Amino acid sequence: MEIIILSGADSDLDEIYSLLDETSGGDAFLRALDRKLELLRKFPKLATRSKIGAVRRTRVGKSVYGLFYTIEGNRLMVVALQDLRQDPKTIARTIRRRL
């Protein structure tokens, strides 16, 4: 399974890393994200479907961030990395704009 991180998700990752790096958590988040992506590479349907079309959602490690993705053929498309503490409607709007 090929993993593709779309530009919006890449921007999310930059923002999260900057926020967490201030508390030295950025590198730990990247390691947790890498572990999650490797798991999803092997088991792409592991995460539950969200209420946004075919988008699936899973938490990154023990963080407050969720990874939102779709499966298109043999590709796992990472659409967004979002703070799950925000209003679900805000997350849904962000993801719909990116699809």
N, CA and C atoms as a LAMMPS dump frame, in Angstrom:
ITEM: TIMESTEP
0
ITEM: NUMBER OF ATOMS
297
ITEM: BOX BOUNDS ff ff ff
-5.0000000000000000e+02 5.0000000000000000e+02
-5.0000000000000000e+02 5.0000000000000000e+02
-5.0000000000000000e+02 5.0000000000000000e+02
ITEM: ATOMS id mol type element x y z
1 1 1 N 0.857 -1.178 0
2 1 2 C 0 0 0
3 1 3 C 0.903 1.24 0
4 2 1 N 0.701 2.078 -0.98
5 2 2 C 1.451 3.335 -1.069
6 2 3 C 0.758 4.39 -0.204
7 3 1 N 1.532 5.129 0.564
8 3 2 C 0.982 6.192 1.404
9 3 3 C 1.344 7.533 0.792
10 4 1 N 0.315 8.347 0.566
11 4 2 C 0.511 9.679 0
12 4 3 C -0.039 10.699 0.988
13 5 1 N 0.809 11.627 1.38
14 5 2 C 0.39 12.693 2.288
15 5 3 C 0.084 13.913 1.432
16 6 1 N -1.184 14.281 1.376
17 6 2 C -1.607 15.414 0.563
18 6 3 C -1.103 16.725 1.166
19 7 1 N -1.065 17.764 0.362
20 7 2 C -0.462 19.034 0.782
21 7 3 C -1.115 19.612 2.035
22 8 1 N -2.432 19.503 2.16
23 8 2 C -3.105 20.017 3.352
24 8 3 C -2.651 19.295 4.612
25 9 1 N -2.511 17.981 4.513
26 9 2 C -2.05 17.188 5.656
27 9 3 C -0.595 17.501 5.969
28 10 1 N 0.191 17.768 4.933
29 10 2 C 1.594 18.137 5.139
30 10 3 C 1.684 19.47 5.894
31 11 1 N 0.814 20.41 5.545
32 11 2 C 0.764 21.688 6.265
33 11 3 C 0.332 21.483 7.712
34 12 1 N -0.65 20.593 7.915
35 12 2 C -1.085 20.274 9.28
36 12 3 C 0.092 19.741 10.087
37 13 1 N 0.861 18.837 9.482
38 13 2 C 1.996 18.226 10.159
39 13 3 C 3.033 19.277 10.545
40 14 1 N 3.319 20.204 9.641
41 14 2 C 4.264 21.284 9.954
42 14 3 C 3.789 22.097 11.153
43 15 1 N 2.499 22.414 11.164
44 15 2 C 1.928 23.206 12.259
45 15 3 C 1.982 22.443 13.583
46 16 1 N 1.604 21.179 13.551
47 16 2 C 1.624 20.36 14.766
48 16 3 C 3.044 20.224 15.29
49 17 1 N 3.983 19.962 14.388
50 17 2 C 5.377 19.809 14.803
51 17 3 C 5.888 21.089 15.464
52 18 1 N 5.558 22.22 14.884
53 18 2 C 5.983 23.506 15.461
54 18 3 C 5.406 23.705 16.853
55 19 1 N 4.137 23.375 17.015
56 19 2 C 3.493 23.522 18.327
57 19 3 C 4.12 22.589 19.353
58 20 1 N 4.321 21.344 18.958
59 20 2 C 4.843 20.353 19.894
60 20 3 C 6.334 20.511 20.143
61 21 1 N 7.056 21.023 19.153
62 21 2 C 8.501 21.159 19.301
63 21 3 C 8.859 22.129 20.421
64 22 1 N 7.959 23.068 20.693
65 22 2 C 8.198 24.004 21.79
66 22 3 C 8.268 23.276 23.124
67 23 1 N 7.616 22.133 23.211
68 23 2 C 7.65 21.339 24.442
69 23 3 C 8.459 20.06 24.237
70 24 1 N 9.265 20.029 23.166
71 24 2 C 10.102 18.866 22.825
72 24 3 C 9.282 17.625 22.497
73 25 1 N 8.045 17.808 22.07
74 25 2 C 7.205 16.657 21.726
75 25 3 C 7.105 16.404 20.246
76 26 1 N 7.69 17.275 19.433
77 26 2 C 7.58 17.141 17.984
78 26 3 C 8.155 15.846 17.455
79 27 1 N 9.344 15.483 17.911
80 27 2 C 9.979 14.25 17.431
81 27 3 C 9.206 13.009 17.875
82 28 1 N 8.691 13.044 19.094
83 28 2 C 7.887 11.908 19.583
84 28 3 C 6.615 11.761 18.746
85 29 1 N 6.014 12.881 18.358
86 29 2 C 4.818 12.83 17.52
87 29 3 C 5.153 12.219 16.161
88 30 1 N 6.282 12.633 15.579
89 30 2 C 6.683 12.081 14.282
90 30 3 C 6.906 10.575 14.351
91 31 1 N 7.504 10.108 15.44
92 31 2 C 7.702 8.658 15.605
93 31 3 C 6.358 7.936 15.714
94 32 1 N 5.418 8.525 16.474
95 32 2 C 4.093 7.911 16.618
96 32 3 C 3.36 7.906 15.273
97 33 1 N 3.505 8.966 14.517
98 33 2 C 2.871 9.039 13.199
99 33 3 C 3.471 7.989 12.265
100 34 1 N 4.776 7.845 12.278
101 34 2 C 5.423 6.82 11.446
102 34 3 C 4.933 5.421 11.805
103 35 1 N 4.819 5.137 13.106
104 35 2 C 4.318 3.817 13.536
105 35 3 C 2.89 3.596 13.05
106 36 1 N 2.061 4.639 13.162
107 36 2 C 0.662 4.524 12.74
108 36 3 C 0.572 4.297 11.235
109 37 1 N 1.365 5.031 10.464
110 37 2 C 1.325 4.87 9.007
111 37 3 C 1.806 3.489 8.578
112 38 1 N 2.808 2.954 9.254
113 38 2 C 3.273 1.596 8.933
114 38 3 C 2.186 0.572 9.243
115 39 1 N 1.483 0.757 10.344
116 39 2 C 0.38 -0.14 10.69
117 39 3 C -0.728 -0.052 9.638
118 40 1 N -1.056 1.178 9.227
119 40 2 C -2.094 1.356 8.215
120 40 3 C -1.66 0.839 6.846
121 41 1 N -0.369 0.863 6.57
122 41 2 C 0.132 0.313 5.305
123 41 3 C -0.213 -1.18 5.227
124 42 1 N -0.095 -1.867 6.36
125 42 2 C -0.384 -3.305 6.409
126 42 3 C -1.874 -3.587 6.542
127 43 1 N -2.566 -2.729 7.298
128 43 2 C -3.99 -2.923 7.578
129 43 3 C -4.749 -1.622 7.314
130 44 1 N -4.932 -1.256 6.051
131 44 2 C -5.517 0.047 5.727
132 44 3 C -6.95 0.261 6.218
133 45 1 N -7.687 -0.793 6.421
134 45 2 C -9.075 -0.643 6.879
135 45 3 C -9.202 -0.749 8.394
136 46 1 N -8.081 -0.66 9.09
137 46 2 C -8.06 -0.772 10.546
138 46 3 C -8.85 0.352 11.217
139 47 1 N -8.724 1.553 10.699
140 47 2 C -9.379 2.712 11.311
141 47 3 C -10.872 2.718 11.007
142 48 1 N -11.622 3.341 11.884
143 48 2 C -13.065 3.429 11.695
144 48 3 C -13.399 4.502 10.675
145 49 1 N -14.518 4.316 10.007
146 49 2 C -14.98 5.331 9.058
147 49 3 C -15.53 6.506 9.84
148 50 1 N -15.219 7.688 9.359
149 50 2 C -15.769 8.893 9.972
150 50 3 C -17.137 9.15 9.349
151 51 1 N -17.746 10.234 9.72
152 51 2 C -19.052 10.587 9.161
153 51 3 C -18.901 11.441 7.913
154 52 1 N -17.684 11.475 7.363
155 52 2 C -17.392 12.298 6.188
156 52 3 C -17.083 11.379 5.012
157 53 1 N -18.099 10.958 4.316
158 53 2 C -17.914 10.099 3.148
159 53 3 C -17.113 8.846 3.446
160 54 1 N -16.104 8.592 2.622
161 54 2 C -15.274 7.396 2.76
162 54 3 C -14.029 7.653 3.608
163 55 1 N -13.993 8.774 4.288
164 55 2 C -12.824 9.135 5.092
165 55 3 C -12.789 8.299 6.364
166 56 1 N -11.614 7.802 6.682
167 56 2 C -11.391 7.041 7.907
168 56 3 C -10.59 7.89 8.885
169 57 1 N -10.741 7.585 10.166
170 57 2 C -10.079 8.382 11.208
171 57 3 C -9.449 7.464 12.236
172 58 1 N -8.247 7.838 12.649
173 58 2 C -7.565 7.124 13.72
174 58 3 C -6.729 8.112 14.514
175 59 1 N -6.53 7.823 15.767
176 59 2 C -5.714 8.692 16.624
177 59 3 C -4.235 8.371 16.416
178 60 1 N -3.416 9.405 16.471
179 60 2 C -1.966 9.225 16.336
180 60 3 C -1.392 9.013 17.727
181 61 1 N -0.998 7.775 18.016
182 61 2 C -0.435 7.441 19.326
183 61 3 C -1.393 7.82 20.441
184 62 1 N -0.842 8.432 21.485
185 62 2 C -1.654 8.877 22.622
186 62 3 C -1.931 10.375 22.548
187 63 1 N -1.649 10.963 21.388
188 63 2 C -1.826 12.406 21.22
189 63 3 C -3.305 12.765 21.052
190 64 1 N -3.567 14.047 20.965
191 64 2 C -4.934 14.542 20.745
192 64 3 C -5.218 14.715 19.261
193 65 1 N -4.299 14.231 18.417
194 65 2 C -4.434 14.44 16.979
195 65 3 C -4.959 13.2 16.273
196 66 1 N -5.843 13.455 15.332
197 66 2 C -6.399 12.394 14.52
198 66 3 C -5.846 12.458 13.112
199 67 1 N -5.679 11.303 12.517
200 67 2 C -5.228 11.175 11.141
201 67 3 C -6.446 10.789 10.317
202 68 1 N -6.74 11.561 9.298
203 68 2 C -7.902 11.338 8.448
204 68 3 C -7.407 10.953 7.057
205 69 1 N -7.93 9.851 6.52
206 69 2 C -7.447 9.36 5.239
207 69 3 C -8.535 8.645 4.459
208 70 1 N -8.253 8.487 3.171
209 70 2 C -9.115 7.685 2.302
210 70 3 C -8.265 6.602 1.651
211 71 1 N -8.939 5.579 1.169
212 71 2 C -8.263 4.5 0.444
213 71 3 C -8.733 4.585 -1.005
214 72 1 N -7.777 4.722 -1.9
215 72 2 C -8.084 4.793 -3.331
216 72 3 C -7.234 3.739 -4.04
217 73 1 N -7.841 2.618 -4.331
218 73 2 C -7.097 1.519 -4.957
219 73 3 C -6.03 1.007 -4.015
220 74 1 N -4.767 1.087 -4.444
221 74 2 C -3.645 0.629 -3.633
222 74 3 C -2.936 1.804 -2.954
223 75 1 N -3.669 2.921 -2.816
224 75 2 C -3.083 4.111 -2.195
225 75 3 C -3.885 4.546 -0.981
226 76 1 N -3.165 4.899 0.059
227 76 2 C -3.763 5.461 1.266
228 76 3 C -3.441 6.958 1.215
229 77 1 N -4.482 7.779 1.078
230 77 2 C -4.317 9.219 0.905
231 77 3 C -4.592 9.928 2.231
232 78 1 N -3.547 10.486 2.849
233 78 2 C -3.706 11.211 4.107
234 78 3 C -4.236 12.603 3.768
235 79 1 N -5.45 12.879 4.234
236 79 2 C -6.136 14.12 3.913
237 79 3 C -5.848 15.2 4.952
238 80 1 N -5.795 14.808 6.231
239 80 2 C -5.638 15.81 7.287
240 80 3 C -5.112 15.186 8.568
241 81 1 N -4.482 16.029 9.369
242 81 2 C -4.105 15.724 10.744
243 81 3 C -4.722 16.845 11.568
244 82 1 N -5.689 16.504 12.407
245 82 2 C -6.45 17.53 13.108
246 82 3 C -6.521 17.256 14.606
247 83 1 N -6.558 18.345 15.372
248 83 2 C -6.744 18.268 16.82
249 83 3 C -8.179 17.812 17.07
250 84 1 N -8.341 16.677 17.709
251 84 2 C -9.672 16.099 17.921
252 84 3 C -10.472 16.811 19
253 85 1 N -9.861 17.772 19.681
254 85 2 C -10.582 18.525 20.707
255 85 3 C -11.424 19.649 20.117
256 86 1 N -11.221 19.956 18.857
257 86 2 C -12.008 21.026 18.243
258 86 3 C -13.384 20.515 17.83
259 87 1 N -14.248 21.43 17.501
260 87 2 C -15.61 21.108 17.093
261 87 3 C -15.578 20.169 15.883
262 88 1 N -16.271 19.037 15.949
263 88 2 C -16.287 18.095 14.824
264 88 3 C -16.734 18.736 13.513
265 89 1 N -17.593 19.74 13.584
266 89 2 C -18.048 20.413 12.364
267 89 3 C -16.902 21.167 11.706
268 90 1 N -16.002 21.717 12.506
269 90 2 C -14.836 22.411 11.969
270 90 3 C -13.915 21.422 11.26
271 91 1 N -13.707 20.276 11.887
272 91 2 C -12.881 19.232 11.269
273 91 3 C -13.515 18.784 9.952
274 92 1 N -14.823 18.551 9.964
275 92 2 C -15.529 18.098 8.759
276 92 3 C -15.408 19.113 7.635
277 93 1 N -15.538 20.405 7.942
278 93 2 C -15.402 21.442 6.914
279 93 3 C -14.004 21.437 6.308
280 94 1 N -12.996 21.299 7.168
281 94 2 C -11.602 21.268 6.689
282 94 3 C -11.405 20.093 5.733
283 95 1 N -11.884 18.94 6.131
284 95 2 C -11.681 17.734 5.31
285 95 3 C -12.467 17.829 3.998
286 96 1 N -13.687 18.295 4.045
287 96 2 C -14.491 18.415 2.814
288 96 3 C -13.829 19.357 1.823
289 97 1 N -13.229 20.433 2.306
290 97 2 C -12.536 21.374 1.417
291 97 3 C -11.363 20.705 0.711
292 98 1 N -10.763 19.736 1.364
293 98 2 C -9.552 19.094 0.827
294 98 3 C -9.84 17.907 -0.082
295 99 1 N -11.057 17.403 -0.041
296 99 2 C -11.375 16.221 -0.855
297 99 3 C -11.592 16.564 -2.318
